[in-house]
Amino acid sequence: MHKKIRFYISPFFLSRYYISKDIRYFIEKYGFRGTVLDLGCGEKPYKYLFKNSKYLGIDFPKYSINKDFKGEKPDHYFTDDYKETLVLPFPDEYFDNAVSFQVLEHHKRPDLMIGEMARVIRKGGLVLLTCPFIGGLHEEPNDFQRYTKYKLRELFEKNNCEIIGGKKEGSLPSVISMLINEHISSFAAKNKFCYFLASLIYLPFLLFQYLSLLLDKIIRSEKIFINYMILVRKTQ
């Protein structure tokens, strides 16, 4: 119950709501049966959506804790030399599908990350990936890039993957809301006094997140949004 409450009052509710909603959409449309590797899984916050899959996650021993979800520990950990080799500890075509949520921006060699995800899934397997398009710095200093759909297409096509679906999550209202709430969250993290002040002013900005879900449908934008979600199929 505590985790559910945190999810709905989080400064990052909008982004996580859209991600959950769109994951559910692609699962219902494409199945995602068999084994699924979650690369950079953290506490596997979206595992509960993959009910028809054997869902396994990999991350560093000191992985990011997401307090807004009921979490689990990773099933596998990166080897000690992963930061140098950037090679996953699995043989070719070991999994049926792979996913990664809000991780690509933290990888120093995103081209190799995508290449490894493609390598460890079977031919015809799916890769579902999200990354922020507009948003503040986070998990510094390991925040390296933001991507457009054109670069994502290039990265996947170089690794024998064809794009079969995609979502632009949110619109102008949700971007404004997210940026304000990210700023409030950063301010609150400075010290206890700042946390107290942020708590006093937070309610209207939380309500604006919920209002943005409606406003996004009215004020639609193809160029301003929070995240990309992209689905690809391995062709070779």
N, C-alpha and C positions, 0 to 999 in steps of 0.2 A: 504493500500500500504506500509506504514512504517513497519508494522509487517512482511509482506512478504519479504521485503528487509532484515530485521534483521535475518529472518530465514535462508536465503541463504548465509549470510556472517558471521553467528555465528561460534565461535570456536567449537560448539557442533553440527554443521550441520550434520556430518556423522551419528552420533548416532540417531538423530531425523529423518533423512531421512530413514534410515533402519527400524526404528520402524514404521513410517507411511506406508512405502511400504509393510511391512509384516502384519500389521493390515489389510490393504486393501485386501491382499491375503486371509487371513482367513475369513474375512467377506464375500467375494465373494464365497468362497468355502462352508461355513457353515451357512451363513445367519444372525445369531445373531438377530433374530426378537424378538419382545416382549420388556420387560423391562430389562434394563442393569444398574447395579450398578457399578460405578467407585470408587474404594476404594483408598483414597488418591488422589483425582482428581485434586487438585490445581485449575488452571483456565480451566480445561477440554480441554487441547490442541488438543485431538484427537476425540472430540465429532463429529466433522464435517464428520468423516468417517462412523459413525453409522447412516446413513440416514433413515434406515428402523426400527429403534428402539426408544423406549422411554428411553432416556439416562439421568440418574440421578447420581449426584456425591456427595460424602461425604468427608469432610476434617476438619481440625482444623480451628477455626476462623482466626488465623494468619497463613494462608497457604502460600506455596511457590509461588512466582510470577514468571511466565515464560514470559520474555519480547519478546521472539521470536515468540509467537503465539497471535492471537486474542483470548482473554480469556473471560470466564464467571465465575461468582461466584458459589460456591458449592450450591447444592439444600438442603443439610442437613449438620449439623455440629456434630462432636463427642460430646457426653455428657461430663459434667465436670469430671465425674469419669472414663472416658474411659481409661486413662493411668494406672489406677489401675485394672479395670475389664477386659479391652481389649475385651469387648462384644459390638457388633454392635447394635444400637437401632432399630432393625427390627425383626419381628417374623420369625420363620422357613419358608423356601420356599416362601419368600415374592417377590423375583425377579425371572425372567426367566434365566438370565445370569449375570455374573460379570466379571469385568476387573480390572487390576491394572498395572500401567506402571511406572517402576523405583521407586518403593516404598518398596519392600520387604527388601532391604538392610538397610532401615531406621527403621525397626520395631524390637523392643527388643525381641519379641516372635513371630518370623515368623511362627512357627508351629500353634500358636493360630490365627494368621492372616489368614492363609490358611484354618484353620478349620472353622472360622467364614464366610469366603467367600463361603465355601461349604454349611454351614448351611442355609444361607439365600437364596439359589437358589433351584429351584425345581429339582426333580429327572430327569435326562436326560439333565439338563442345562449345559451350557458351562462356563468355566473360562479361560480367556486369560490373561496371565501375562508376563511381561518382567522384567528382572533384569540385572545389569551389571555383566560381568564376569571378564574383565580386565579394570581397570580405577582408577583414582585418588580419594582421599578422597574428599567428598563434603557434604555440609550442616552439617558440624561439629557442635557439637559433636555427632549428631544423624546419624552416619554412622557406622554400626555395623558388616557387614559381606558381603562376596561374595559367590556365590554358583556354584557348578557343577551340571550337569544334573542328576547325581546319587542321590544327596541329594534332589533335587527338586522332582524327581520321588518318593523317599521315603516319603517326606512330603505330597504329594498329595494322594498317595496310602493309607496312614494311615487314610485319610479322605474320603475314598470311592470314589476316582476319578481316572479314567483311562486316561493315556496320549494318545491322538489321533493325535497330531501333534506338531511340534517344528521347530524352526529356529535358526541357529547359525549366528549371524549378523556380517558381515565383515570378515576380515582375517588379516594377518600380516601387510600389508600396512596401513589399516585403524586403526589398533591398534597403530602403530607408529605415525600416523598423530594425532589421538585423544590425545595421551599422550603429544605430543609436544604442541598441542593447549590448552590442559588443563593447562599446565605449563605457557604458555603465558597469559592465562586468569587470573590465580592466581597472576602472576607478575603484570599485568595491574591493578588489584584491590587494590594494596598496597597504591598508592597515584597518584596524577595527573601527576607527572613527569614520573612515571613508565607507566602510561596509554599512555602518549605521545610516549615514547620509543617503547612500544609494538605496537602501531599503525604504526610506521615507518617500522617495520620488518614483519608485519602480512601478507601482500599480498601473498608472495610465499608460506606461510604455509596454507593459505586459498586455493590457487590453488592446493596444494598437496592433500587437502581433496577431491577435485573433481577428480584428477588423481587417487586417491586411489580407487574410484568406479570401474575404469577399472582394476587397478592392482590387486584388490581383486579377479577378475575373472581369472587372470593369475596365481597369487601366492596364491593358495588355501590351507587352513589349517583347519584341523578338531580339532586342539587343541589350536589355538590362534585366538581369535576373541573378539569383543566388548561386545555384549549382547547375552543373551538367550531370546527367545520368546517361550513360551510353551502354548499349548492348551490342556485342559483336559475336560472330561465329567463326571458329577456326576452319579454314578451308583446305589446308594441306597438313 
